[in-house]
Amino acid sequence: MRTKALHEQYAKSIFNYCLRRLRSREEAEDAAQIVFLNAHRCLEEGVEPKSERAWLFKIAEHVVMYRWRTISRRARVEFPIDVDSLAERTLPLG
């Protein structure tokens, strides 16, 4: 129940923070969802934050940093290939 109340009170602020940092609505939605999942898990384990707002934003900061690292790794591995351009640069066989 407490997670629901936190979500109702802070969801928009957390989403906006994630959106400003990630610059992608889809990434921000995913990040905000992860923030509240992590918060729920912590509350279930007995964590009692002194300041709920500060605590949620600290979780959001960590989630955003993780997402940035993931996006960065993905960008290095996945890149669009222009097949026509690649074919022009390839030496003919035989």
C-alpha positions, 0 to 999 in steps of 0.5 A: 500500500505504501508503494502505491501512495509513493507512486501517486505522489511522486510518479510525475516528478520521477518520470520528468527527472528521468525524461530530462536525463534520458531524453527519451520518453520510452527510456524514461517510462522504463526507468521510472517503473524500475525506480518504483519497483526498486522502492517497493523491494526496499520497503518490503525488506524493511527500509525506512527512508528519512525523506521519501522524496530524496530517497526516490530521487537517489534511486532514480539517479542510480537507475538513470546512470545504469540506463545510460551505461546500458544505452552506451554499450548498446550503441557500441554494439548495435549500429545500423548497416547501410547494406548498399554502402557496405557492398560498394566497399567490399572487394569482389570475390574471384 
